[in-house]
Structures are given as structure tokens and as C-alpha cells.
Amino acid sequence: MALAQADIAFACDLFSDLGPVTVRKMFGGICLYLDGTVFALMSSDSTLYLKAKGDVAQALAADGATQFHNMPYWSIPEAALDDSQEACTLARRTFASL
């Protein structure tokens, strides 16, 4: 099932403090880009994931984040979904790990 426009708008709004975030639809979900680099994705079930590697990925996993299949994407904590500043802080940390 494809994402609703409201879900896409939510993701873009959540990360708006990062700068110009662009979106590309893929496989019923979306990839979110900052400066041409993918930093997050939203799956077709509206779950939002941040791309992370190394220590940042391990910290997200230790905090209970779930991995998107076997890819380097980790779910965003519920608290960050309600707080764009926290979501952007996490996104900056994960972006730096790439």
C-alpha cells in the first residue's frame, strides 16, 4: 500500500529544521534526502527509519530501535516522532555516521 500524502507531509515537516529535505517515492514508501544523500526512509506502513552505521546504529539498537530488514535503517523512537527538535538531533547524528 502506498503512503498517504499526509504521511509524506508529516515526515518532511518533522525534519524541516535540517534544511531542504527532498523526497522520492520507492516501493510504496519514500526515501528522504538531505543535500542529495538519503538519510531516512518511511516504509509503506508509515514507520519512519533513520539511516545509521557504526556506533550510532548500535546506540539506536540498544535503545530499542528496530532494523528495517537487513538494511542500515533504524526506527525512530516514539518520543522523537512527537518532537521535531529531537528527531532532527537524531537525524544529524545518523547523517554524521554515514
mmCIF file as gemmi writes it, N, C-alpha and C atoms, coordinates in Angstrom:
data_model
loop_
_atom_site.group_PDB
_atom_site.id
_atom_site.type_symbol
_atom_site.label_atom_id
_atom_site.label_alt_id
_atom_site.label_comp_id
_atom_site.label_asym_id
_atom_site.label_entity_id
_atom_site.label_seq_id
_atom_site.pdbx_PDB_ins_code
_atom_site.Cartn_x
_atom_site.Cartn_y
_atom_site.Cartn_z
_atom_site.occupancy
_atom_site.B_iso_or_equiv
_atom_site.pdbx_formal_charge
_atom_site.auth_seq_id
_atom_site.auth_asym_id
_atom_site.pdbx_PDB_model_num
ATOM 1 N N . MET Axp A 1 ? 0.831 -1.17 0 1 0 ? 1 A 1
ATOM 2 C CA . MET Axp A 1 ? 0 0 0 1 0 ? 1 A 1
ATOM 3 C C . MET Axp A 1 ? 0.883 1.244 0 1 0 ? 1 A 1
ATOM 4 N N . ALA Axp A 2 ? 0.569 2.208 -0.813 1 0 ? 2 A 1
ATOM 5 C CA . ALA Axp A 2 ? 1.34 3.441 -0.912 1 0 ? 2 A 1
ATOM 6 C C . ALA Axp A 2 ? 1.011 4.368 0.259 1 0 ? 2 A 1
ATOM 7 N N . LEU Axp A 3 ? 1.966 5.183 0.593 1 0 ? 3 A 1
ATOM 8 C CA . LEU Axp A 3 ? 1.778 6.139 1.676 1 0 ? 3 A 1
ATOM 9 C C . LEU Axp A 3 ? 0.799 7.232 1.294 1 0 ? 3 A 1
ATOM 10 N N . ALA Axp A 4 ? 0.071 7.711 2.272 1 0 ? 4 A 1
ATOM 11 C CA . ALA Axp A 4 ? -0.828 8.845 2.067 1 0 ? 4 A 1
ATOM 12 C C . ALA Axp A 4 ? 0.006 10.127 2.003 1 0 ? 4 A 1
ATOM 13 N N . GLN Axp A 5 ? -0.499 11.115 1.318 1 0 ? 5 A 1
ATOM 14 C CA . GLN Axp A 5 ? 0.194 12.398 1.217 1 0 ? 5 A 1
ATOM 15 C C . GLN Axp A 5 ? 0.408 13.01 2.609 1 0 ? 5 A 1
ATOM 16 N N . ALA Axp A 6 ? -0.519 12.769 3.523 1 0 ? 6 A 1
ATOM 17 C CA . ALA Axp A 6 ? -0.381 13.296 4.89 1 0 ? 6 A 1
ATOM 18 C C . ALA Axp A 6 ? 0.836 12.692 5.594 1 0 ? 6 A 1
ATOM 19 N N . ASP Axp A 7 ? 1.127 11.42 5.355 1 0 ? 7 A 1
ATOM 20 C CA . ASP Axp A 7 ? 2.308 10.777 5.947 1 0 ? 7 A 1
ATOM 21 C C . ASP Axp A 7 ? 3.593 11.395 5.399 1 0 ? 7 A 1
ATOM 22 N N . ILE Axp A 8 ? 3.611 11.643 4.112 1 0 ? 8 A 1
ATOM 23 C CA . ILE Axp A 8 ? 4.774 12.249 3.473 1 0 ? 8 A 1
ATOM 24 C C . ILE Axp A 8 ? 4.991 13.659 4.011 1 0 ? 8 A 1
ATOM 25 N N . ALA Axp A 9 ? 3.907 14.414 4.135 1 0 ? 9 A 1
ATOM 26 C CA . ALA Axp A 9 ? 3.99 15.778 4.672 1 0 ? 9 A 1
ATOM 27 C C . ALA Axp A 9 ? 4.486 15.762 6.115 1 0 ? 9 A 1
ATOM 28 N N . PHE Axp A 10 ? 4.029 14.786 6.91 1 0 ? 10 A 1
ATOM 29 C CA . PHE Axp A 10 ? 4.479 14.668 8.298 1 0 ? 10 A 1
ATOM 30 C C . PHE Axp A 10 ? 5.986 14.472 8.359 1 0 ? 10 A 1
ATOM 31 N N . ALA Axp A 11 ? 6.515 13.566 7.553 1 0 ? 11 A 1
ATOM 32 C CA . ALA Axp A 11 ? 7.951 13.28 7.557 1 0 ? 11 A 1
ATOM 33 C C . ALA Axp A 11 ? 8.751 14.514 7.148 1 0 ? 11 A 1
ATOM 34 N N . CYS Axp A 12 ? 8.31 15.194 6.119 1 0 ? 12 A 1
ATOM 35 C CA . CYS Axp A 12 ? 9.009 16.401 5.661 1 0 ? 12 A 1
ATOM 36 C C . CYS Axp A 12 ? 8.97 17.492 6.723 1 0 ? 12 A 1
ATOM 37 N N . ASP Axp A 13 ? 7.834 17.659 7.369 1 0 ? 13 A 1
ATOM 38 C CA . ASP Axp A 13 ? 7.691 18.661 8.417 1 0 ? 13 A 1
ATOM 39 C C . ASP Axp A 13 ? 8.56 18.315 9.628 1 0 ? 13 A 1
ATOM 40 N N . LEU Axp A 14 ? 8.601 17.036 9.991 1 0 ? 14 A 1
ATOM 41 C CA . LEU Axp A 14 ? 9.38 16.594 11.142 1 0 ? 14 A 1
ATOM 42 C C . LEU Axp A 14 ? 10.855 16.971 10.991 1 0 ? 14 A 1
ATOM 43 N N . PHE Axp A 15 ? 11.377 16.88 9.785 1 0 ? 15 A 1
ATOM 44 C CA . PHE Axp A 15 ? 12.791 17.144 9.53 1 0 ? 15 A 1
ATOM 45 C C . PHE Axp A 15 ? 13.05 18.498 8.876 1 0 ? 15 A 1
ATOM 46 N N . SER Axp A 16 ? 12.084 19.382 8.886 1 0 ? 16 A 1
ATOM 47 C CA . SER Axp A 16 ? 12.216 20.659 8.174 1 0 ? 16 A 1
ATOM 48 C C . SER Axp A 16 ? 13.35 21.532 8.708 1 0 ? 16 A 1
ATOM 49 N N . ASP Axp A 17 ? 13.711 21.398 9.979 1 0 ? 17 A 1
ATOM 50 C CA . ASP Axp A 17 ? 14.803 22.211 10.533 1 0 ? 17 A 1
ATOM 51 C C . ASP Axp A 17 ? 16.182 21.795 10.02 1 0 ? 17 A 1
ATOM 52 N N . LEU Axp A 18 ? 16.259 20.656 9.348 1 0 ? 18 A 1
ATOM 53 C CA . LEU Axp A 18 ? 17.544 20.21 8.802 1 0 ? 18 A 1
ATOM 54 C C . LEU Axp A 18 ? 17.952 21.011 7.58 1 0 ? 18 A 1
ATOM 55 N N . GLY Axp A 19 ? 16.981 21.566 6.898 1 0 ? 19 A 1
ATOM 56 C CA . GLY Axp A 19 ? 17.223 22.256 5.641 1 0 ? 19 A 1
ATOM 57 C C . GLY Axp A 19 ? 16.285 21.691 4.592 1 0 ? 19 A 1
ATOM 58 N N . PRO Axp A 20 ? 16.592 21.922 3.333 1 0 ? 20 A 1
ATOM 59 C CA . PRO Axp A 20 ? 15.701 21.451 2.269 1 0 ? 20 A 1
ATOM 60 C C . PRO Axp A 20 ? 15.726 19.921 2.112 1 0 ? 20 A 1
ATOM 61 N N . VAL Axp A 21 ? 14.723 19.276 2.661 1 0 ? 21 A 1
ATOM 62 C CA . VAL Axp A 21 ? 14.573 17.822 2.567 1 0 ? 21 A 1
ATOM 63 C C . VAL Axp A 21 ? 13.761 17.513 1.317 1 0 ? 21 A 1
ATOM 64 N N . THR Axp A 22 ? 14.259 16.598 0.515 1 0 ? 22 A 1
ATOM 65 C CA . THR Axp A 22 ? 13.516 16.171 -0.67 1 0 ? 22 A 1
ATOM 66 C C . THR Axp A 22 ? 13.103 14.717 -0.489 1 0 ? 22 A 1
ATOM 67 N N . VAL Axp A 23 ? 12.117 14.32 -1.286 1 0 ? 23 A 1
ATOM 68 C CA . VAL Axp A 23 ? 11.511 13.001 -1.137 1 0 ? 23 A 1
ATOM 69 C C . VAL Axp A 23 ? 11.434 12.322 -2.493 1 0 ? 23 A 1
ATOM 70 N N . ARG Axp A 24 ? 11.633 11.017 -2.465 1 0 ? 24 A 1
ATOM 71 C CA . ARG Axp A 24 ? 11.441 10.211 -3.665 1 0 ? 24 A 1
ATOM 72 C C . ARG Axp A 24 ? 10.655 8.974 -3.268 1 0 ? 24 A 1
ATOM 73 N N . LYS Axp A 25 ? 9.582 8.718 -3.974 1 0 ? 25 A 1
ATOM 74 C CA . LYS Axp A 25 ? 8.763 7.542 -3.69 1 0 ? 25 A 1
ATOM 75 C C . LYS Axp A 25 ? 9.47 6.289 -4.182 1 0 ? 25 A 1
ATOM 76 N N . MET Axp A 26 ? 9.438 5.25 -3.336 1 0 ? 26 A 1
ATOM 77 C CA . MET Axp A 26 ? 10.062 3.977 -3.692 1 0 ? 26 A 1
ATOM 78 C C . MET Axp A 26 ? 9.321 2.834 -3.03 1 0 ? 26 A 1
ATOM 79 N N . PHE Axp A 27 ? 8.92 1.852 -3.784 1 0 ? 27 A 1
ATOM 80 C CA . PHE Axp A 27 ? 8.349 0.608 -3.273 1 0 ? 27 A 1
ATOM 81 C C . PHE Axp A 27 ? 7.21 0.825 -2.284 1 0 ? 27 A 1
ATOM 82 N N . GLY Axp A 28 ? 6.364 1.79 -2.54 1 0 ? 28 A 1
ATOM 83 C CA . GLY Axp A 28 ? 5.222 2.068 -1.678 1 0 ? 28 A 1
ATOM 84 C C . GLY Axp A 28 ? 5.549 2.973 -0.52 1 0 ? 28 A 1
ATOM 85 N N . GLY Axp A 29 ? 6.835 3.264 -0.304 1 0 ? 29 A 1
ATOM 86 C CA . GLY Axp A 29 ? 7.265 4.166 0.753 1 0 ? 29 A 1
ATOM 87 C C . GLY Axp A 29 ? 7.999 5.345 0.143 1 0 ? 29 A 1
ATOM 88 N N . ILE Axp A 30 ? 8.834 5.997 0.956 1 0 ? 30 A 1
ATOM 89 C CA . ILE Axp A 30 ? 9.618 7.124 0.46 1 0 ? 30 A 1
ATOM 90 C C . ILE Axp A 30 ? 11.026 7.07 1.032 1 0 ? 30 A 1
ATOM 91 N N . CYS Axp A 31 ? 11.956 7.672 0.307 1 0 ? 31 A 1
ATOM 92 C CA . CYS Axp A 31 ? 13.286 7.956 0.822 1 0 ? 31 A 1
ATOM 93 C C . CYS Axp A 31 ? 13.357 9.465 1.013 1 0 ? 31 A 1
ATOM 94 N N . LEU Axp A 32 ? 13.976 9.878 2.103 1 0 ? 32 A 1
ATOM 95 C CA . LEU Axp A 32 ? 14.161 11.3 2.383 1 0 ? 32 A 1
ATOM 96 C C . LEU Axp A 32 ? 15.629 11.637 2.183 1 0 ? 32 A 1
ATOM 97 N N . TYR Axp A 33 ? 15.879 12.747 1.498 1 0 ? 33 A 1
ATOM 98 C CA . TYR Axp A 33 ? 17.227 13.163 1.138 1 0 ? 33 A 1
ATOM 99 C C . TYR Axp A 33 ? 17.545 14.526 1.743 1 0 ? 33 A 1
ATOM 100 N N . LEU Axp A 34 ? 18.781 14.688 2.14 1 0 ? 34 A 1
ATOM 101 C CA . LEU Axp A 34 ? 19.314 15.981 2.559 1 0 ? 34 A 1
ATOM 102 C C . LEU Axp A 34 ? 20.596 16.189 1.773 1 0 ? 34 A 1
ATOM 103 N N . ASP Axp A 35 ? 20.669 17.261 1.037 1 0 ? 35 A 1
ATOM 104 C CA . ASP Axp A 35 ? 21.832 17.546 0.188 1 0 ? 35 A 1
ATOM 105 C C . ASP Axp A 35 ? 22.145 16.381 -0.746 1 0 ? 35 A 1
ATOM 106 N N . GLY Axp A 36 ? 21.114 15.724 -1.263 1 0 ? 36 A 1
ATOM 107 C CA . GLY Axp A 36 ? 21.285 14.642 -2.223 1 0 ? 36 A 1
ATOM 108 C C . GLY Axp A 36 ? 21.63 13.297 -1.635 1 0 ? 36 A 1
ATOM 109 N N . THR Axp A 37 ? 21.696 13.194 -0.301 1 0 ? 37 A 1
ATOM 110 C CA . THR Axp A 37 ? 22.039 11.942 0.365 1 0 ? 37 A 1
ATOM 111 C C . THR Axp A 37 ? 20.837 11.414 1.138 1 0 ? 37 A 1
ATOM 112 N N . VAL Axp A 38 ? 20.543 10.135 0.968 1 0 ? 38 A 1
ATOM 113 C CA . VAL Axp A 38 ? 19.447 9.518 1.716 1 0 ? 38 A 1
ATOM 114 C C . VAL Axp A 38 ? 19.829 9.46 3.19 1 0 ? 38 A 1
ATOM 115 N N . PHE Axp A 39 ? 18.951 9.972 4.052 1 0 ? 39 A 1
ATOM 116 C CA . PHE Axp A 39 ? 19.205 9.897 5.485 1 0 ? 39 A 1
ATOM 117 C C . PHE Axp A 39 ? 18.081 9.196 6.237 1 0 ? 39 A 1
ATOM 118 N N . ALA Axp A 40 ? 16.959 8.97 5.572 1 0 ? 40 A 1
ATOM 119 C CA . ALA Axp A 40 ? 15.825 8.323 6.235 1 0 ? 40 A 1
ATOM 120 C C . ALA Axp A 40 ? 14.913 7.699 5.19 1 0 ? 40 A 1
ATOM 121 N N . LEU Axp A 41 ? 14.053 6.821 5.674 1 0 ? 41 A 1
ATOM 122 C CA . LEU Axp A 41 ? 13.005 6.29 4.814 1 0 ? 41 A 1
ATOM 123 C C . LEU Axp A 41 ? 11.75 6.084 5.641 1 0 ? 41 A 1
ATOM 124 N N . MET Axp A 42 ? 10.636 6.092 4.954 1 0 ? 42 A 1
ATOM 125 C CA . MET Axp A 42 ? 9.358 5.761 5.564 1 0 ? 42 A 1
ATOM 126 C C . MET Axp A 42 ? 8.811 4.59 4.767 1 0 ? 42 A 1
ATOM 127 N N . SER Axp A 43 ? 8.56 3.496 5.479 1 0 ? 43 A 1
ATOM 128 C CA . SER Axp A 43 ? 8.058 2.295 4.821 1 0 ? 43 A 1
ATOM 129 C C . SER Axp A 43 ? 6.577 2.45 4.494 1 0 ? 43 A 1
ATOM 130 N N . SER Axp A 44 ? 6.068 1.522 3.741 1 0 ? 44 A 1
ATOM 131 C CA . SER Axp A 44 ? 4.667 1.607 3.301 1 0 ? 44 A 1
ATOM 132 C C . SER Axp A 44 ? 3.683 1.523 4.458 1 0 ? 44 A 1
ATOM 133 N N . ASP Axp A 45 ? 4.136 1.054 5.645 1 0 ? 45 A 1
ATOM 134 C CA . ASP Axp A 45 ? 3.247 1.025 6.807 1 0 ? 45 A 1
ATOM 135 C C . ASP Axp A 45 ? 3.401 2.28 7.666 1 0 ? 45 A 1
ATOM 136 N N . SER Axp A 46 ? 4.066 3.31 7.131 1 0 ? 46 A 1
ATOM 137 C CA . SER Axp A 46 ? 4.259 4.62 7.766 1 0 ? 46 A 1
ATOM 138 C C . SER Axp A 46 ? 5.279 4.632 8.899 1 0 ? 46 A 1
ATOM 139 N N . THR Axp A 47 ? 6.088 3.587 9.016 1 0 ? 47 A 1
ATOM 140 C CA . THR Axp A 47 ? 7.153 3.589 10.014 1 0 ? 47 A 1
ATOM 141 C C . THR Axp A 47 ? 8.324 4.389 9.459 1 0 ? 47 A 1
ATOM 142 N N . LEU Axp A 48 ? 8.861 5.273 10.291 1 0 ? 48 A 1
ATOM 143 C CA . LEU Axp A 48 ? 9.96 6.138 9.881 1 0 ? 48 A 1
ATOM 144 C C . LEU Axp A 48 ? 11.268 5.588 10.43 1 0 ? 48 A 1
ATOM 145 N N . TYR Axp A 49 ? 12.269 5.493 9.567 1 0 ? 49 A 1
ATOM 146 C CA . TYR Axp A 49 ? 13.576 4.935 9.906 1 0 ? 49 A 1
ATOM 147 C C . TYR Axp A 49 ? 14.666 5.934 9.545 1 0 ? 49 A 1
ATOM 148 N N . LEU Axp A 50 ? 15.725 5.969 10.355 1 0 ? 50 A 1
ATOM 149 C CA . LEU Axp A 50 ? 16.909 6.767 10.052 1 0 ? 50 A 1
ATOM 150 C C . LEU Axp A 50 ? 18.021 5.843 9.589 1 0 ? 50 A 1
ATOM 151 N N . LYS Axp A 51 ? 18.793 6.299 8.624 1 0 ? 51 A 1
ATOM 152 C CA . LYS Axp A 51 ? 19.934 5.528 8.152 1 0 ? 51 A 1
ATOM 153 C C . LYS Axp A 51 ? 21.097 5.785 9.097 1 0 ? 51 A 1
ATOM 154 N N . ALA Axp A 52 ? 21.678 4.717 9.633 1 0 ? 52 A 1
ATOM 155 C CA . ALA Axp A 52 ? 22.778 4.871 10.588 1 0 ? 52 A 1
ATOM 156 C C . ALA Axp A 52 ? 23.741 3.709 10.481 1 0 ? 52 A 1
ATOM 157 N N . LYS Axp A 53 ? 24.975 3.988 10.801 1 0 ? 53 A 1
ATOM 158 C CA . LYS Axp A 53 ? 26.024 2.962 10.8 1 0 ? 53 A 1
ATOM 159 C C . LYS Axp A 53 ? 26.847 3.084 12.072 1 0 ? 53 A 1
ATOM 160 N N . GLY Axp A 54 ? 27.629 2.066 12.346 1 0 ? 54 A 1
ATOM 161 C CA . GLY Axp A 54 ? 28.591 2.094 13.44 1 0 ? 54 A 1
ATOM 162 C C . GLY Axp A 54 ? 27.975 2.288 14.81 1 0 ? 54 A 1
ATOM 163 N N . ASP Axp A 55 ? 28.639 3.141 15.599 1 0 ? 55 A 1
ATOM 164 C CA . ASP Axp A 55 ? 28.225 3.373 16.979 1 0 ? 55 A 1
ATOM 165 C C . ASP Axp A 55 ? 26.821 3.948 17.077 1 0 ? 55 A 1
ATOM 166 N N . VAL Axp A 56 ? 26.448 4.781 16.126 1 0 ? 56 A 1
ATOM 167 C CA . VAL Axp A 56 ? 25.113 5.391 16.157 1 0 ? 56 A 1
ATOM 168 C C . VAL Axp A 56 ? 24.05 4.318 15.966 1 0 ? 56 A 1
ATOM 169 N N . ALA Axp A 57 ? 24.266 3.415 15.034 1 0 ? 57 A 1
ATOM 170 C CA . ALA Axp A 57 ? 23.327 2.315 14.812 1 0 ? 57 A 1
ATOM 171 C C . ALA Axp A 57 ? 23.243 1.43 16.047 1 0 ? 57 A 1
ATOM 172 N N . GLN Axp A 58 ? 24.393 1.155 16.652 1 0 ? 58 A 1
ATOM 173 C CA . GLN Axp A 58 ? 24.411 0.326 17.865 1 0 ? 58 A 1
ATOM 174 C C . GLN Axp A 58 ? 23.662 1.004 19.006 1 0 ? 58 A 1
ATOM 175 N N . ALA Axp A 59 ? 23.796 2.313 19.129 1 0 ? 59 A 1
ATOM 176 C CA . ALA Axp A 59 ? 23.089 3.05 20.183 1 0 ? 59 A 1
ATOM 177 C C . ALA Axp A 59 ? 21.585 3.018 19.945 1 0 ? 59 A 1
ATOM 178 N N . LEU Axp A 60 ? 21.164 3.178 18.693 1 0 ? 60 A 1
ATOM 179 C CA . LEU Axp A 60 ? 19.735 3.102 18.385 1 0 ? 60 A 1
ATOM 180 C C . LEU Axp A 60 ? 19.19 1.716 18.711 1 0 ? 60 A 1
ATOM 181 N N . ALA Axp A 61 ? 19.931 0.682 18.328 1 0 ? 61 A 1
ATOM 182 C CA . ALA Axp A 61 ? 19.505 -0.692 18.614 1 0 ? 61 A 1
ATOM 183 C C . ALA Axp A 61 ? 19.418 -0.927 20.118 1 0 ? 61 A 1
ATOM 184 N N . ALA Axp A 62 ? 20.39 -0.414 20.861 1 0 ? 62 A 1
ATOM 185 C CA . ALA Axp A 62 ? 20.386 -0.577 22.325 1 0 ? 62 A 1
ATOM 186 C C . ALA Axp A 62 ? 19.201 0.132 22.964 1 0 ? 62 A 1
ATOM 187 N N . ASP Axp A 63 ? 18.727 1.197 22.304 1 0 ? 63 A 1
ATOM 188 C CA . ASP Axp A 63 ? 17.572 1.943 22.813 1 0 ? 63 A 1
ATOM 189 C C . ASP Axp A 63 ? 16.244 1.348 22.349 1 0 ? 63 A 1
ATOM 190 N N . GLY Axp A 64 ? 16.315 0.204 21.665 1 0 ? 64 A 1
ATOM 191 C CA . GLY Axp A 64 ? 15.093 -0.49 21.271 1 0 ? 64 A 1
ATOM 192 C C . GLY Axp A 64 ? 14.631 -0.262 19.849 1 0 ? 64 A 1
ATOM 193 N N . ALA Axp A 65 ? 15.425 0.444 19.046 1 0 ? 65 A 1
ATOM 194 C CA . ALA Axp A 65 ? 15.052 0.661 17.651 1 0 ? 65 A 1
ATOM 195 C C . ALA Axp A 65 ? 15.06 -0.669 16.904 1 0 ? 65 A 1
ATOM 196 N N . THR Axp A 66 ? 14.18 -0.79 15.942 1 0 ? 66 A 1
ATOM 197 C CA . THR Axp A 66 ? 14.138 -1.994 15.116 1 0 ? 66 A 1
ATOM 198 C C . THR Axp A 66 ? 14.75 -1.684 13.752 1 0 ? 66 A 1
ATOM 199 N N . GLN Axp A 67 ? 15.37 -2.695 13.192 1 0 ? 67 A 1
ATOM 200 C CA . GLN Axp A 67 ? 16.036 -2.538 11.901 1 0 ? 67 A 1
ATOM 201 C C . GLN Axp A 67 ? 15.064 -2.836 10.771 1 0 ? 67 A 1
ATOM 202 N N . PHE Axp A 68 ? 15.176 -2.058 9.702 1 0 ? 68 A 1
ATOM 203 C CA . PHE Axp A 68 ? 14.369 -2.266 8.503 1 0 ? 68 A 1
ATOM 204 C C . PHE Axp A 68 ? 15.048 -3.35 7.672 1 0 ? 68 A 1
ATOM 205 N N . HIS Axp A 69 ? 14.463 -4.535 7.72 1 0 ? 69 A 1
ATOM 206 C CA . HIS Axp A 69 ? 15.031 -5.713 7.052 1 0 ? 69 A 1
ATOM 207 C C . HIS Axp A 69 ? 16.498 -5.844 7.45 1 0 ? 69 A 1
ATOM 208 N N . ASN Axp A 70 ? 17.391 -6.079 6.532 1 0 ? 70 A 1
ATOM 209 C CA . ASN Axp A 70 ? 18.824 -6.153 6.851 1 0 ? 70 A 1
ATOM 210 C C . ASN Axp A 70 ? 19.558 -4.92 6.359 1 0 ? 70 A 1
ATOM 211 N N . MET Axp A 71 ? 18.816 -3.849 6.24 1 0 ? 71 A 1
ATOM 212 C CA . MET Axp A 71 ? 19.389 -2.604 5.728 1 0 ? 71 A 1
ATOM 213 C C . MET Axp A 71 ? 19.816 -1.717 6.898 1 0 ? 71 A 1
ATOM 214 N N . PRO Axp A 72 ? 20.652 -0.715 6.644 1 0 ? 72 A 1
ATOM 215 C CA . PRO Axp A 72 ? 21.156 0.135 7.735 1 0 ? 72 A 1
ATOM 216 C C . PRO Axp A 72 ? 20.182 1.243 8.146 1 0 ? 72 A 1
ATOM 217 N N . TYR Axp A 73 ? 18.925 0.886 8.331 1 0 ? 73 A 1
ATOM 218 C CA . TYR Axp A 73 ? 17.896 1.834 8.737 1 0 ? 73 A 1
ATOM 219 C C . TYR Axp A 73 ? 17.288 1.368 10.049 1 0 ? 73 A 1
ATOM 220 N N . TRP Axp A 74 ? 17.131 2.313 10.993 1 0 ? 74 A 1
ATOM 221 C CA . TRP Axp A 74 ? 16.661 2.014 12.339 1 0 ? 74 A 1
ATOM 222 C C . TRP Axp A 74 ? 15.464 2.889 12.673 1 0 ? 74 A 1
ATOM 223 N N . SER Axp A 75 ? 14.459 2.303 13.292 1 0 ? 75 A 1
ATOM 224 C CA . SER Axp A 75 ? 13.238 3.04 13.609 1 0 ? 75 A 1
ATOM 225 C C . SER Axp A 75 ? 13.521 4.202 14.56 1 0 ? 75 A 1
ATOM 226 N N . ILE Axp A 76 ? 12.727 5.238 14.411 1 0 ? 76 A 1
ATOM 227 C CA . ILE Axp A 76 ? 12.851 6.423 15.244 1 0 ? 76 A 1
ATOM 228 C C . ILE Axp A 76 ? 12.047 6.215 16.523 1 0 ? 76 A 1
ATOM 229 N N . PRO Axp A 77 ? 12.624 6.54 17.683 1 0 ? 77 A 1
ATOM 230 C CA . PRO Axp A 77 ? 11.872 6.398 18.934 1 0 ? 77 A 1
ATOM 231 C C . PRO Axp A 77 ? 10.578 7.222 18.922 1 0 ? 77 A 1
ATOM 232 N N . GLU Axp A 78 ? 9.563 6.711 19.569 1 0 ? 78 A 1
ATOM 233 C CA . GLU Axp A 78 ? 8.258 7.384 19.614 1 0 ? 78 A 1
ATOM 234 C C . GLU Axp A 78 ? 8.382 8.833 20.076 1 0 ? 78 A 1
ATOM 235 N N . ALA Axp A 79 ? 9.219 9.074 21.091 1 0 ? 79 A 1
ATOM 236 C CA . ALA Axp A 79 ? 9.362 10.437 21.622 1 0 ? 79 A 1
ATOM 237 C C . ALA Axp A 79 ? 9.835 11.408 20.543 1 0 ? 79 A 1
ATOM 238 N N . ALA Axp A 80 ? 10.706 10.946 19.65 1 0 ? 80 A 1
ATOM 239 C CA . ALA Axp A 80 ? 11.217 11.813 18.589 1 0 ? 80 A 1
ATOM 240 C C . ALA Axp A 80 ? 10.163 12.084 17.519 1 0 ? 80 A 1
ATOM 241 N N . LEU Axp A 81 ? 9.207 11.198 17.383 1 0 ? 81 A 1
ATOM 242 C CA . LEU Axp A 81 ? 8.135 11.429 16.418 1 0 ? 81 A 1
ATOM 243 C C . LEU Axp A 81 ? 7.214 12.559 16.851 1 0 ? 81 A 1
ATOM 244 N N . ASP Axp A 82 ? 7.23 12.852 18.155 1 0 ? 82 A 1
ATOM 245 C CA . ASP Axp A 82 ? 6.403 13.927 18.701 1 0 ? 82 A 1
ATOM 246 C C . ASP Axp A 82 ? 7.19 15.214 18.928 1 0 ? 82 A 1
ATOM 247 N N . ASP Axp A 83 ? 8.486 15.212 18.623 1 0 ? 83 A 1
ATOM 248 C CA . ASP Axp A 83 ? 9.354 16.347 18.911 1 0 ? 83 A 1
ATOM 249 C C . ASP Axp A 83 ? 10.333 16.529 17.753 1 0 ? 83 A 1
ATOM 250 N N . SER Axp A 84 ? 10.069 17.509 16.91 1 0 ? 84 A 1
ATOM 251 C CA . SER Axp A 84 ? 10.903 17.688 15.714 1 0 ? 84 A 1
ATOM 252 C C . SER Axp A 84 ? 12.344 18.039 16.078 1 0 ? 84 A 1
ATOM 253 N N . GLN Axp A 85 ? 12.568 18.733 17.193 1 0 ? 85 A 1
ATOM 254 C CA . GLN Axp A 85 ? 13.948 19.036 17.589 1 0 ? 85 A 1
ATOM 255 C C . GLN Axp A 85 ? 14.705 17.756 17.908 1 0 ? 85 A 1
ATOM 256 N N . GLU Axp A 86 ? 14.062 16.844 18.628 1 0 ? 86 A 1
ATOM 257 C CA . GLU Axp A 86 ? 14.7 15.566 18.951 1 0 ? 86 A 1
ATOM 258 C C . GLU Axp A 86 ? 14.914 14.739 17.687 1 0 ? 86 A 1
ATOM 259 N N . ALA Axp A 87 ? 13.935 14.739 16.8 1 0 ? 87 A 1
ATOM 260 C CA . ALA Axp A 87 ? 14.06 13.993 15.543 1 0 ? 87 A 1
ATOM 261 C C . ALA Axp A 87 ? 15.216 14.539 14.709 1 0 ? 87 A 1
ATOM 262 N N . CYS Axp A 88 ? 15.35 15.852 14.654 1 0 ? 88 A 1
ATOM 263 C CA . CYS Axp A 88 ? 16.433 16.455 13.877 1 0 ? 88 A 1
ATOM 264 C C . CYS Axp A 88 ? 17.788 16.201 14.518 1 0 ? 88 A 1
ATOM 265 N N . THR Axp A 89 ? 17.853 16.197 15.841 1 0 ? 89 A 1
ATOM 266 C CA . THR Axp A 89 ? 19.1 15.874 16.529 1 0 ? 89 A 1
ATOM 267 C C . THR Axp A 89 ? 19.529 14.446 16.193 1 0 ? 89 A 1
ATOM 268 N N . LEU Axp A 90 ? 18.583 13.517 16.252 1 0 ? 90 A 1
ATOM 269 C CA . LEU Axp A 90 ? 18.888 12.133 15.872 1 0 ? 90 A 1
ATOM 270 C C . LEU Axp A 90 ? 19.315 12.04 14.412 1 0 ? 90 A 1
ATOM 271 N N . ALA Axp A 91 ? 18.62 12.755 13.553 1 0 ? 91 A 1
ATOM 272 C CA . ALA Axp A 91 ? 18.947 12.722 12.124 1 0 ? 91 A 1
ATOM 273 C C . ALA Axp A 91 ? 20.354 13.26 11.878 1 0 ? 91 A 1
ATOM 274 N N . ARG Axp A 92 ? 20.73 14.326 12.574 1 0 ? 92 A 1
ATOM 275 C CA . ARG Axp A 92 ? 22.082 14.861 12.42 1 0 ? 92 A 1
ATOM 276 C C . ARG Axp A 92 ? 23.126 13.849 12.863 1 0 ? 92 A 1
ATOM 277 N N . ARG Axp A 93 ? 22.872 13.165 13.978 1 0 ? 93 A 1
ATOM 278 C CA . ARG Axp A 93 ? 23.795 12.131 14.468 1 0 ? 93 A 1
ATOM 279 C C . ARG Axp A 93 ? 23.921 11 13.46 1 0 ? 93 A 1
ATOM 280 N N . THR Axp A 94 ? 22.784 10.552 12.925 1 0 ? 94 A 1
ATOM 281 C CA . THR Axp A 94 ? 22.84 9.443 11.977 1 0 ? 94 A 1
ATOM 282 C C . THR Axp A 94 ? 23.487 9.882 10.665 1 0 ? 94 A 1
ATOM 283 N N . PHE Axp A 95 ? 23.188 11.102 10.221 1 0 ? 95 A 1
ATOM 284 C CA . PHE Axp A 95 ? 23.776 11.621 8.98 1 0 ? 95 A 1
ATOM 285 C C . PHE Axp A 95 ? 25.297 11.67 9.108 1 0 ? 95 A 1
ATOM 286 N N . ALA Axp A 96 ? 25.782 12.057 10.281 1 0 ? 96 A 1
ATOM 287 C CA . ALA Axp A 96 ? 27.232 12.139 10.514 1 0 ? 96 A 1
ATOM 288 C C . ALA Axp A 96 ? 27.88 10.758 10.515 1 0 ? 96 A 1
ATOM 289 N N . SER Axp A 97 ? 27.087 9.71 10.802 1 0 ? 97 A 1
ATOM 290 C CA . SER Axp A 97 ? 27.642 8.349 10.834 1 0 ? 97 A 1
ATOM 291 C C . SER Axp A 97 ? 27.793 7.733 9.448 1 0 ? 97 A 1
ATOM 292 N N . LEU Axp A 98 ? 27.221 8.378 8.461 1 0 ? 98 A 1
ATOM 293 C CA . LEU Axp A 98 ? 27.275 7.807 7.119 1 0 ? 98 A 1
ATOM 294 C C . LEU Axp A 98 ? 28.595 8.145 6.523 1 0 ? 98 A 1
